[in-house]
Amino acid sequence: MPKMKTNRGAAKRFTRTASGRFKHRQSHRSHILTKKSAKRIRHLRSVKLIDKCDEKLLAQLLPYS
């Protein structure tokens, strides 16, 4: 049986935590920041966990992470 391939797009966006869940950066943080309030930008700085319902799909995209 050949090795499974990691989805490279997903590998750049998601990382696995020590407990086995996935975390990701929030969107809307890369450009057009002048019209966004400081509070909004500050809250977008944090890393979020993936919902439980999407973890099975991500586990298939990232089999070796």
PQR file of N, CA, C, O and H, with PARSE charges and radii, in Angstrom:
ATOM      1  N   MET A   1       0.851  -1.189   0.000 -0.4000 1.5000
ATOM      2  CA  MET A   1       0.000   0.000   0.000 -0.0000 2.0000
ATOM      3  C   MET A   1       0.888   1.241   0.000  0.5500 1.7000
ATOM      4  O   MET A   1       1.768   1.361   0.853 -0.5500 1.4000
ATOM      5  N   PRO A   2       0.679   2.165  -0.935 -0.5600 1.5000
ATOM      6  CA  PRO A   2       1.515   3.373  -0.959  0.2800 2.0000
ATOM      7  C   PRO A   2       1.169   4.313   0.195  0.5500 1.7000
ATOM      8  O   PRO A   2       0.105   4.227   0.808 -0.5500 1.4000
ATOM      9  N   LYS A   3       2.099   5.197   0.454 -0.4000 1.5000
ATOM     10  CA  LYS A   3       1.868   6.187   1.506 -0.0000 2.0000
ATOM     11  C   LYS A   3       0.757   7.141   1.090  0.5500 1.7000
ATOM     12  O   LYS A   3       0.560   7.398  -0.098 -0.5500 1.4000
ATOM     13  H   LYS A   3       2.963   5.267  -0.044  0.4000 1.0000
ATOM     14  N   MET A   4       0.040   7.659   2.069 -0.4000 1.5000
ATOM     15  CA  MET A   4      -0.985   8.667   1.795 -0.0000 2.0000
ATOM     16  C   MET A   4      -0.311  10.019   1.635  0.5500 1.7000
ATOM     17  O   MET A   4       0.701  10.291   2.282 -0.5500 1.4000
ATOM     18  H   MET A   4       0.201   7.450   3.034  0.4000 1.0000
ATOM     19  N   LYS A   5      -0.856  10.859   0.787 -0.4000 1.5000
ATOM     20  CA  LYS A   5      -0.298  12.193   0.601 -0.0000 2.0000
ATOM     21  C   LYS A   5      -0.986  13.185   1.528  0.5500 1.7000
ATOM     22  O   LYS A   5      -2.200  13.140   1.725 -0.5500 1.4000
ATOM     23  H   LYS A   5      -1.677  10.639   0.261  0.4000 1.0000
ATOM     24  N   THR A   6      -0.184  14.080   2.089 -0.4000 1.5000
ATOM     25  CA  THR A   6      -0.711  15.175   2.902 -0.0000 2.0000
ATOM     26  C   THR A   6      -1.204  16.268   1.974  0.5500 1.7000
ATOM     27  O   THR A   6      -0.528  16.593   0.997 -0.5500 1.4000
ATOM     28  H   THR A   6       0.803  14.116   1.929  0.4000 1.0000
ATOM     29  N   ASN A   7      -2.348  16.837   2.248 -0.4000 1.5000
ATOM     30  CA  ASN A   7      -2.846  17.971   1.477 -0.0000 2.0000
ATOM     31  C   ASN A   7      -2.020  19.196   1.864  0.5500 1.7000
ATOM     32  O   ASN A   7      -2.100  19.666   2.999 -0.5500 1.4000
ATOM     33  H   ASN A   7      -2.897  16.573   3.041  0.4000 1.0000
ATOM     34  N   ARG A   8      -1.234  19.709   0.934 -0.4000 1.5000
ATOM     35  CA  ARG A   8      -0.273  20.762   1.252 -0.0000 2.0000
ATOM     36  C   ARG A   8      -0.962  22.087   1.596  0.5500 1.7000
ATOM     37  O   ARG A   8      -0.443  22.856   2.405 -0.5500 1.4000
ATOM     38  H   ARG A   8      -1.168  19.327   0.012  0.4000 1.0000
ATOM     39  N   GLY A   9      -2.117  22.361   0.995 -0.4000 1.5000
ATOM     40  CA  GLY A   9      -2.847  23.578   1.335 -0.0000 2.0000
ATOM     41  C   GLY A   9      -3.314  23.553   2.774  0.5500 1.7000
ATOM     42  O   GLY A   9      -3.241  24.563   3.474 -0.5500 1.4000
ATOM     43  H   GLY A   9      -2.538  21.736   0.337  0.4000 1.0000
ATOM     44  N   ALA A  10      -3.797  22.394   3.221 -0.4000 1.5000
ATOM     45  CA  ALA A  10      -4.258  22.253   4.603 -0.0000 2.0000
ATOM     46  C   ALA A  10      -3.079  22.278   5.566  0.5500 1.7000
ATOM     47  O   ALA A  10      -3.194  22.807   6.672 -0.5500 1.4000
ATOM     48  H   ALA A  10      -3.856  21.573   2.652  0.4000 1.0000
ATOM     49  N   ALA A  11      -1.951  21.714   5.160 -0.4000 1.5000
ATOM     50  CA  ALA A  11      -0.780  21.660   6.037 -0.0000 2.0000
ATOM     51  C   ALA A  11      -0.257  23.055   6.358  0.5500 1.7000
ATOM     52  O   ALA A  11       0.306  23.279   7.429 -0.5500 1.4000
ATOM     53  H   ALA A  11      -1.858  21.284   4.261  0.4000 1.0000
ATOM     54  N   LYS A  12      -0.442  23.991   5.432 -0.4000 1.5000
ATOM     55  CA  LYS A  12       0.024  25.366   5.652 -0.0000 2.0000
ATOM     56  C   LYS A  12      -0.928  26.162   6.533  0.5500 1.7000
ATOM     57  O   LYS A  12      -0.543  27.192   7.086 -0.5500 1.4000
ATOM     58  H   LYS A  12      -0.899  23.809   4.562  0.4000 1.0000
ATOM     59  N   ARG A  13      -2.165  25.696   6.670 -0.4000 1.5000
ATOM     60  CA  ARG A  13      -3.181  26.458   7.394 -0.0000 2.0000
ATOM     61  C   ARG A  13      -3.533  25.899   8.762  0.5500 1.7000
ATOM     62  O   ARG A  13      -4.001  26.639   9.628 -0.5500 1.4000
ATOM     63  H   ARG A  13      -2.478  24.859   6.220  0.4000 1.0000
ATOM     64  N   PHE A  14      -3.318  24.614   8.971 -0.4000 1.5000
ATOM     65  CA  PHE A  14      -3.741  23.973  10.214 -0.0000 2.0000
ATOM     66  C   PHE A  14      -2.576  23.249  10.863  0.5500 1.7000
ATOM     67  O   PHE A  14      -1.736  22.662  10.182 -0.5500 1.4000
ATOM     68  H   PHE A  14      -2.939  24.013   8.268  0.4000 1.0000
ATOM     69  N   THR A  15      -2.535  23.295  12.195 -0.4000 1.5000
ATOM     70  CA  THR A  15      -1.550  22.523  12.949 -0.0000 2.0000
ATOM     71  C   THR A  15      -2.278  21.769  14.046  0.5500 1.7000
ATOM     72  O   THR A  15      -3.331  22.192  14.523 -0.5500 1.4000
ATOM     73  H   THR A  15      -3.218  23.772  12.749  0.4000 1.0000
ATOM     74  N   ARG A  16      -1.699  20.655  14.432 -0.4000 1.5000
ATOM     75  CA  ARG A  16      -2.317  19.824  15.464 -0.0000 2.0000
ATOM     76  C   ARG A  16      -1.817  20.236  16.838  0.5500 1.7000
ATOM     77  O   ARG A  16      -0.636  20.537  17.013 -0.5500 1.4000
ATOM     78  H   ARG A  16      -0.844  20.312  14.045  0.4000 1.0000
ATOM     79  N   THR A  17      -2.708  20.249  17.803 -0.4000 1.5000
ATOM     80  CA  THR A  17      -2.326  20.577  19.169 -0.0000 2.0000
ATOM     81  C   THR A  17      -1.830  19.310  19.867  0.5500 1.7000
ATOM     82  O   THR A  17      -1.921  18.213  19.317 -0.5500 1.4000
ATOM     83  H   THR A  17      -3.667  20.004  17.661  0.4000 1.0000
ATOM     84  N   ALA A  18      -1.309  19.471  21.074 -0.4000 1.5000
ATOM     85  CA  ALA A  18      -0.796  18.321  21.826 -0.0000 2.0000
ATOM     86  C   ALA A  18      -1.908  17.328  22.157  0.5500 1.7000
ATOM     87  O   ALA A  18      -1.658  16.128  22.274 -0.5500 1.4000
ATOM     88  H   ALA A  18      -1.235  20.363  21.521  0.4000 1.0000
ATOM     89  N   SER A  19      -3.138  17.829  22.309 -0.4000 1.5000
ATOM     90  CA  SER A  19      -4.256  16.944  22.642 -0.0000 2.0000
ATOM     91  C   SER A  19      -4.881  16.294  21.403  0.5500 1.7000
ATOM     92  O   SER A  19      -5.796  15.481  21.528 -0.5500 1.4000
ATOM     93  H   SER A  19      -3.342  18.803  22.214  0.4000 1.0000
ATOM     94  N   GLY A  20      -4.392  16.647  20.210 -0.4000 1.5000
ATOM     95  CA  GLY A  20      -4.885  16.012  18.990 -0.0000 2.0000
ATOM     96  C   GLY A  20      -5.901  16.816  18.206  0.5500 1.7000
ATOM     97  O   GLY A  20      -6.340  16.380  17.142 -0.5500 1.4000
ATOM     98  H   GLY A  20      -3.649  17.307  20.108  0.4000 1.0000
ATOM     99  N   ARG A  21      -6.284  17.976  18.702 -0.4000 1.5000
ATOM    100  CA  ARG A  21      -7.221  18.824  17.964 -0.0000 2.0000
ATOM    101  C   ARG A  21      -6.441  19.675  16.964  0.5500 1.7000
ATOM    102  O   ARG A  21      -5.211  19.635  16.939 -0.5500 1.4000
ATOM    103  H   ARG A  21      -5.927  18.331  19.566  0.4000 1.0000
ATOM    104  N   PHE A  22      -7.155  20.446  16.141 -0.4000 1.5000
ATOM    105  CA  PHE A  22      -6.507  21.290  15.139 -0.0000 2.0000
ATOM    106  C   PHE A  22      -6.737  22.757  15.465  0.5500 1.7000
ATOM    107  O   PHE A  22      -7.805  23.136  15.945 -0.5500 1.4000
ATOM    108  H   PHE A  22      -8.155  20.479  16.161  0.4000 1.0000
ATOM    109  N   LYS A  23      -5.732  23.578  15.201 -0.4000 1.5000
ATOM    110  CA  LYS A  23      -5.871  25.018  15.397 -0.0000 2.0000
ATOM    111  C   LYS A  23      -5.544  25.728  14.089  0.5500 1.7000
ATOM    112  O   LYS A  23      -4.856  25.185  13.224 -0.5500 1.4000
ATOM    113  H   LYS A  23      -4.864  23.271  14.811  0.4000 1.0000
ATOM    114  N   HIS A  24      -6.057  26.970  13.961 -0.4000 1.5000
ATOM    115  CA  HIS A  24      -5.849  27.742  12.736 -0.0000 2.0000
ATOM    116  C   HIS A  24      -5.837  29.226  13.062  0.5500 1.7000
ATOM    117  O   HIS A  24      -6.346  29.656  14.096 -0.5500 1.4000
ATOM    118  H   HIS A  24      -6.616  27.411  14.663  0.4000 1.0000
ATOM    119  N   ARG A  25      -5.246  29.998  12.160 -0.4000 1.5000
ATOM    120  CA  ARG A  25      -5.250  31.453  12.267 -0.0000 2.0000
ATOM    121  C   ARG A  25      -6.587  31.978  11.773  0.5500 1.7000
ATOM    122  O   ARG A  25      -7.226  31.348  10.930 -0.5500 1.4000
ATOM    123  H   ARG A  25      -4.832  29.648  11.319  0.4000 1.0000
ATOM    124  N   GLN A  26      -7.010  33.109  12.281 -0.4000 1.5000
ATOM    125  CA  GLN A  26      -8.274  33.682  11.833 -0.0000 2.0000
ATOM    126  C   GLN A  26      -8.075  34.486  10.543  0.5500 1.7000
ATOM    127  O   GLN A  26      -6.987  34.989  10.263 -0.5500 1.4000
ATOM    128  H   GLN A  26      -6.491  33.620  12.965  0.4000 1.0000
ATOM    129  N   SER A  27      -9.147  34.587   9.780 -0.4000 1.5000
ATOM    130  CA  SER A  27      -9.098  35.320   8.518 -0.0000 2.0000
ATOM    131  C   SER A  27      -9.339  36.814   8.747  0.5500 1.7000
ATOM    132  O   SER A  27      -9.558  37.242   9.880 -0.5500 1.4000
ATOM    133  H   SER A  27     -10.030  34.178  10.008  0.4000 1.0000
ATOM    134  N   HIS A  28      -9.299  37.597   7.681 -0.4000 1.5000
ATOM    135  CA  HIS A  28      -9.544  39.055   7.668 -0.0000 2.0000
ATOM    136  C   HIS A  28      -8.448  39.826   8.400  0.5500 1.7000
ATOM    137  O   HIS A  28      -8.722  40.870   8.992 -0.5500 1.4000
ATOM    138  H   HIS A  28      -9.121  37.249   6.760  0.4000 1.0000
ATOM    139  N   ARG A  29      -7.237  39.338   8.370 -0.4000 1.5000
ATOM    140  CA  ARG A  29      -6.165  39.978   9.117 -0.0000 2.0000
ATOM    141  C   ARG A  29      -5.012  40.391   8.201  0.5500 1.7000
ATOM    142  O   ARG A  29      -4.009  40.920   8.680 -0.5500 1.4000
ATOM    143  H   ARG A  29      -7.014  38.490   7.889  0.4000 1.0000
ATOM    144  N   SER A  30      -5.138  40.159   6.892 -0.4000 1.5000
ATOM    145  CA  SER A  30      -3.991  40.355   6.004 -0.0000 2.0000
ATOM    146  C   SER A  30      -3.945  41.718   5.325  0.5500 1.7000
ATOM    147  O   SER A  30      -2.854  42.220   5.058 -0.5500 1.4000
ATOM    148  H   SER A  30      -5.952  39.730   6.503  0.4000 1.0000
ATOM    149  N   HIS A  31      -5.087  42.334   5.037 -0.4000 1.5000
ATOM    150  CA  HIS A  31      -5.061  43.638   4.370 -0.0000 2.0000
ATOM    151  C   HIS A  31      -6.360  44.387   4.662  0.5500 1.7000
ATOM    152  O   HIS A  31      -7.279  43.842   5.273 -0.5500 1.4000
ATOM    153  H   HIS A  31      -5.974  41.926   5.254  0.4000 1.0000
ATOM    154  N   ILE A  32      -6.424  45.636   4.222 -0.4000 1.5000
ATOM    155  CA  ILE A  32      -7.558  46.549   4.482 -0.0000 2.0000
ATOM    156  C   ILE A  32      -7.816  46.634   5.988  0.5500 1.7000
ATOM    157  O   ILE A  32      -8.943  46.443   6.444 -0.5500 1.4000
ATOM    158  H   ILE A  32      -5.677  46.080   3.726  0.4000 1.0000
ATOM    159  N   LEU A  33      -6.771  46.921   6.744 -0.4000 1.5000
ATOM    160  CA  LEU A  33      -6.885  46.965   8.201 -0.0000 2.0000
ATOM    161  C   LEU A  33      -7.273  48.356   8.701  0.5500 1.7000
ATOM    162  O   LEU A  33      -7.624  48.506   9.872 -0.5500 1.4000
ATOM    163  H   LEU A  33      -5.855  47.077   6.373  0.4000 1.0000
ATOM    164  N   THR A  34      -7.218  49.378   7.841 -0.4000 1.5000
ATOM    165  CA  THR A  34      -7.474  50.745   8.301 -0.0000 2.0000
ATOM    166  C   THR A  34      -8.932  50.950   8.710  0.5500 1.7000
ATOM    167  O   THR A  34      -9.212  51.726   9.624 -0.5500 1.4000
ATOM    168  H   THR A  34      -6.933  49.257   6.890  0.4000 1.0000
ATOM    169  N   LYS A  35      -9.843  50.276   8.057 -0.4000 1.5000
ATOM    170  CA  LYS A  35     -11.260  50.464   8.392 -0.0000 2.0000
ATOM    171  C   LYS A  35     -11.719  49.560   9.536  0.5500 1.7000
ATOM    172  O   LYS A  35     -12.834  49.711  10.035 -0.5500 1.4000
ATOM    173  H   LYS A  35      -9.615  49.646   7.314  0.4000 1.0000
ATOM    174  N   LYS A  36     -10.876  48.634   9.948 -0.4000 1.5000
ATOM    175  CA  LYS A  36     -11.236  47.734  11.045 -0.0000 2.0000
ATOM    176  C   LYS A  36     -10.779  48.342  12.365  0.5500 1.7000
ATOM    177  O   LYS A  36      -9.687  48.902  12.461 -0.5500 1.4000
ATOM    178  H   LYS A  36      -9.970  48.511   9.542  0.4000 1.0000
ATOM    179  N   SER A  37     -11.615  48.226  13.362 -0.4000 1.5000
ATOM    180  CA  SER A  37     -11.289  48.824  14.659 -0.0000 2.0000
ATOM    181  C   SER A  37     -10.154  48.057  15.325  0.5500 1.7000
ATOM    182  O   SER A  37      -9.898  46.896  15.007 -0.5500 1.4000
ATOM    183  H   SER A  37     -12.502  47.771  13.285  0.4000 1.0000
ATOM    184  N   ALA A  38      -9.480  48.726  16.254 -0.4000 1.5000
ATOM    185  CA  ALA A  38      -8.373  48.107  16.976 -0.0000 2.0000
ATOM    186  C   ALA A  38      -8.850  46.896  17.761  0.5500 1.7000
ATOM    187  O   ALA A  38      -8.140  45.897  17.866 -0.5500 1.4000
ATOM    188  H   ALA A  38      -9.688  49.669  16.513  0.4000 1.0000
ATOM    189  N   LYS A  39     -10.051  46.988  18.309 -0.4000 1.5000
ATOM    190  CA  LYS A  39     -10.615  45.865  19.066 -0.0000 2.0000
ATOM    191  C   LYS A  39     -10.821  44.654  18.163  0.5500 1.7000
ATOM    192  O   LYS A  39     -10.519  43.521  18.537 -0.5500 1.4000
ATOM    193  H   LYS A  39     -10.628  47.800  18.223  0.4000 1.0000
ATOM    194  N   ARG A  40     -11.339  44.917  16.967 -0.4000 1.5000
ATOM    195  CA  ARG A  40     -11.593  43.825  16.019 -0.0000 2.0000
ATOM    196  C   ARG A  40     -10.289  43.159  15.595  0.5500 1.7000
ATOM    197  O   ARG A  40     -10.202  41.933  15.542 -0.5500 1.4000
ATOM    198  H   ARG A  40     -11.584  45.837  16.663  0.4000 1.0000
ATOM    199  N   ILE A  41      -9.279  43.965  15.293 -0.4000 1.5000
ATOM    200  CA  ILE A  41      -7.980  43.430  14.882 -0.0000 2.0000
ATOM    201  C   ILE A  41      -7.338  42.649  16.032  0.5500 1.7000
ATOM    202  O   ILE A  41      -6.729  41.601  15.817 -0.5500 1.4000
ATOM    203  H   ILE A  41      -9.349  44.962  15.335  0.4000 1.0000
ATOM    204  N   ARG A  42      -7.478  43.159  17.230 -0.4000 1.5000
ATOM    205  CA  ARG A  42      -6.901  42.503  18.402 -0.0000 2.0000
ATOM    206  C   ARG A  42      -7.537  41.129  18.625  0.5500 1.7000
ATOM    207  O   ARG A  42      -6.847  40.168  18.962 -0.5500 1.4000
ATOM    208  H   ARG A  42      -7.974  44.010  17.405  0.4000 1.0000
ATOM    209  N   HIS A  43      -8.843  41.044  18.437 -0.4000 1.5000
ATOM    210  CA  HIS A  43      -9.518  39.762  18.622 -0.0000 2.0000
ATOM    211  C   HIS A  43      -9.186  38.775  17.509  0.5500 1.7000
ATOM    212  O   HIS A  43      -9.223  37.563  17.723 -0.5500 1.4000
ATOM    213  H   HIS A  43      -9.404  41.825  18.163  0.4000 1.0000
ATOM    214  N   LEU A  44      -8.864  39.281  16.331 -0.4000 1.5000
ATOM    215  CA  LEU A  44      -8.495  38.390  15.225 -0.0000 2.0000
ATOM    216  C   LEU A  44      -7.086  37.828  15.388  0.5500 1.7000
ATOM    217  O   LEU A  44      -6.694  36.914  14.661 -0.5500 1.4000
ATOM    218  H   LEU A  44      -8.834  40.265  16.157  0.4000 1.0000
ATOM    219  N   ARG A  45      -6.333  38.362  16.324 -0.4000 1.5000
ATOM    220  CA  ARG A  45      -4.950  37.933  16.544 -0.0000 2.0000
ATOM    221  C   ARG A  45      -4.882  36.525  17.136  0.5500 1.7000
ATOM    222  O   ARG A  45      -3.896  35.816  16.932 -0.5500 1.4000
ATOM    223  H   ARG A  45      -6.651  39.104  16.914  0.4000 1.0000
ATOM    224  N   SER A  46      -5.902  36.122  17.854 -0.4000 1.5000
ATOM    225  CA  SER A  46      -5.854  34.849  18.575 -0.0000 2.0000
ATOM    226  C   SER A  46      -6.008  33.663  17.624  0.5500 1.7000
ATOM    227  O   SER A  46      -6.548  33.791  16.525 -0.5500 1.4000
ATOM    228  H   SER A  46      -6.702  36.698  18.020  0.4000 1.0000
ATOM    229  N   VAL A  47      -5.526  32.525  18.071 -0.4000 1.5000
ATOM    230  CA  VAL A  47      -5.636  31.280  17.321 -0.0000 2.0000
ATOM    231  C   VAL A  47      -6.900  30.560  17.775  0.5500 1.7000
ATOM    232  O   VAL A  47      -7.211  30.535  18.966 -0.5500 1.4000
ATOM    233  H   VAL A  47      -5.087  32.422  18.963  0.4000 1.0000
ATOM    234  N   LYS A  48      -7.622  29.979  16.834 -0.4000 1.5000
ATOM    235  CA  LYS A  48      -8.880  29.302  17.155 -0.0000 2.0000
ATOM    236  C   LYS A  48      -8.748  27.803  16.916  0.5500 1.7000
ATOM    237  O   LYS A  48      -7.924  27.358  16.117 -0.5500 1.4000
ATOM    238  H   LYS A  48      -7.369  29.999  15.866  0.4000 1.0000
ATOM    239  N   LEU A  49      -9.570  27.036  17.619 -0.4000 1.5000
ATOM    240  CA  LEU A  49      -9.638  25.593  17.420 -0.0000 2.0000
ATOM    241  C   LEU A  49     -10.717  25.265  16.394  0.5500 1.7000
ATOM    242  O   LEU A  49     -11.726  25.962  16.288 -0.5500 1.4000
ATOM    243  H   LEU A  49     -10.239  27.398  18.268  0.4000 1.0000
ATOM    244  N   ILE A  50     -10.487  24.203  15.651 -0.4000 1.5000
ATOM    245  CA  ILE A  50     -11.455  23.739  14.662 -0.0000 2.0000
ATOM    246  C   ILE A  50     -12.622  23.073  15.397  0.5500 1.7000
ATOM    247  O   ILE A  50     -12.418  22.430  16.427 -0.5500 1.4000
ATOM    248  H   ILE A  50      -9.667  23.637  15.737  0.4000 1.0000
ATOM    249  N   ASP A  51     -13.832  23.221  14.878 -0.4000 1.5000
ATOM    250  CA  ASP A  51     -14.997  22.586  15.468 -0.0000 2.0000
ATOM    251  C   ASP A  51     -14.879  21.063  15.390  0.5500 1.7000
ATOM    252  O   ASP A  51     -14.226  20.520  14.498 -0.5500 1.4000
ATOM    253  H   ASP A  51     -13.998  23.743  14.041  0.4000 1.0000
ATOM    254  N   LYS A  52     -15.515  20.398  16.330 -0.4000 1.5000
ATOM    255  CA  LYS A  52     -15.464  18.933  16.399 -0.0000 2.0000
ATOM    256  C   LYS A  52     -15.975  18.280  15.105  0.5500 1.7000
ATOM    257  O   LYS A  52     -15.461  17.243  14.684 -0.5500 1.4000
ATOM    258  H   LYS A  52     -16.046  20.840  17.054  0.4000 1.0000
ATOM    259  N   CYS A  53     -16.986  18.892  14.481 -0.4000 1.5000
ATOM    260  CA  CYS A  53     -17.586  18.282  13.296 -0.0000 2.0000
ATOM    261  C   CYS A  53     -16.649  18.290  12.087  0.5500 1.7000
ATOM    262  O   CYS A  53     -16.844  17.501  11.162 -0.5500 1.4000
ATOM    263  H   CYS A  53     -17.403  19.734  14.823  0.4000 1.0000
ATOM    264  N   ASP A  54     -15.639  19.162  12.072 -0.4000 1.5000
ATOM    265  CA  ASP A  54     -14.707  19.249  10.947 -0.0000 2.0000
ATOM    266  C   ASP A  54     -13.403  18.504  11.197  0.5500 1.7000
ATOM    267  O   ASP A  54     -12.565  18.428  10.299 -0.5500 1.4000
ATOM    268  H   ASP A  54     -15.481  19.803  12.823  0.4000 1.0000
ATOM    269  N   GLU A  55     -13.212  17.958  12.381 -0.4000 1.5000
ATOM    270  CA  GLU A  55     -11.937  17.319  12.709 -0.0000 2.0000
ATOM    271  C   GLU A  55     -11.704  16.038  11.915  0.5500 1.7000
ATOM    272  O   GLU A  55     -10.562  15.733  11.572 -0.5500 1.4000
ATOM    273  H   GLU A  55     -13.893  18.021  13.110  0.4000 1.0000
ATOM    274  N   LYS A  56     -12.750  15.288  11.618 -0.4000 1.5000
ATOM    275  CA  LYS A  56     -12.598  14.043  10.865 -0.0000 2.0000
ATOM    276  C   LYS A  56     -12.071  14.331   9.455  0.5500 1.7000
ATOM    277  O   LYS A  56     -11.192  13.626   8.960 -0.5500 1.4000
ATOM    278  H   LYS A  56     -13.678  15.536  11.897  0.4000 1.0000
ATOM    279  N   LEU A  57     -12.612  15.369   8.816 -0.4000 1.5000
ATOM    280  CA  LEU A  57     -12.155  15.754   7.484 -0.0000 2.0000
ATOM    281  C   LEU A  57     -10.690  16.190   7.506  0.5500 1.7000
ATOM    282  O   LEU A  57      -9.909  15.801   6.638 -0.5500 1.4000
ATOM    283  H   LEU A  57     -13.326  15.942   9.219  0.4000 1.0000
ATOM    284  N   LEU A  58     -10.325  16.997   8.499 -0.4000 1.5000
ATOM    285  CA  LEU A  58      -8.944  17.458   8.594 -0.0000 2.0000
ATOM    286  C   LEU A  58      -7.983  16.313   8.877  0.5500 1.7000
ATOM    287  O   LEU A  58      -6.848  16.327   8.401 -0.5500 1.4000
ATOM    288  H   LEU A  58     -10.960  17.313   9.204  0.4000 1.0000
ATOM    289  N   ALA A  59      -8.415  15.341   9.633 -0.4000 1.5000
ATOM    290  CA  ALA A  59      -7.566  14.196   9.916 -0.0000 2.0000
ATOM    291  C   ALA A  59      -7.256  13.418   8.637  0.5500 1.7000
ATOM    292  O   ALA A  59      -6.183  12.827   8.514 -0.5500 1.4000
ATOM    293  H   ALA A  59      -9.337  15.330  10.020  0.4000 1.0000
ATOM    294  N   GLN A  60      -8.192  13.415   7.687 -0.4000 1.5000
ATOM    295  CA  GLN A  60      -7.948  12.764   6.399 -0.0000 2.0000
ATOM    296  C   GLN A  60      -6.995  13.587   5.534  0.5500 1.7000
ATOM    297  O   GLN A  60      -6.172  13.032   4.807 -0.5500 1.4000
ATOM    298  H   GLN A  60      -9.064  13.895   7.787  0.4000 1.0000
ATOM    299  N   LEU A  61      -7.112  14.919   5.616 -0.4000 1.5000
ATOM    300  CA  LEU A  61      -6.240  15.782   4.816 -0.0000 2.0000
ATOM    301  C   LEU A  61      -4.817  15.804   5.363  0.5500 1.7000
ATOM    302  O   LEU A  61      -3.861  15.986   4.609 -0.5500 1.4000
ATOM    303  H   LEU A  61      -7.781  15.370   6.207  0.4000 1.0000
ATOM    304  N   LEU A  62      -4.676  15.618   6.677 -0.4000 1.5000
ATOM    305  CA  LEU A  62      -3.368  15.668   7.333 -0.0000 2.0000
ATOM    306  C   LEU A  62      -3.106  14.356   8.078  0.5500 1.7000
ATOM    307  O   LEU A  62      -3.142  14.332   9.309 -0.5500 1.4000
ATOM    308  H   LEU A  62      -5.452  15.470   7.290  0.4000 1.0000
ATOM    309  N   PRO A  63      -2.846  13.276   7.359 -0.5600 1.5000
ATOM    310  CA  PRO A  63      -2.751  11.973   8.038  0.2800 2.0000
ATOM    311  C   PRO A  63      -1.518  11.811   8.930  0.5500 1.7000
ATOM    312  O   PRO A  63      -1.539  10.988   9.846 -0.5500 1.4000
ATOM    313  N   TYR A  64      -0.456  12.565   8.691 -0.4000 1.5000
ATOM    314  CA  TYR A  64       0.785  12.359   9.446 -0.0000 2.0000
ATOM    315  C   TYR A  64       1.104  13.484  10.402  0.5500 1.7000
ATOM    316  O   TYR A  64       2.198  13.512  10.965 -0.5500 1.4000
ATOM    317  H   TYR A  64      -0.439  13.233   7.947  0.4000 1.0000
ATOM    318  N   SER A  65       0.194  14.404  10.603 -0.4000 1.5000
ATOM    319  CA  SER A  65       0.500  15.519  11.504 -0.0000 2.0000
ATOM    320  C   SER A  65       0.128  15.190  12.927  0.5500 1.7000
ATOM    321  O   SER A  65       0.317  16.015  13.821 -0.5500 1.4000
ATOM    322  H   SER A  65      -0.695  14.381  10.145  0.4000 1.0000
TER
END
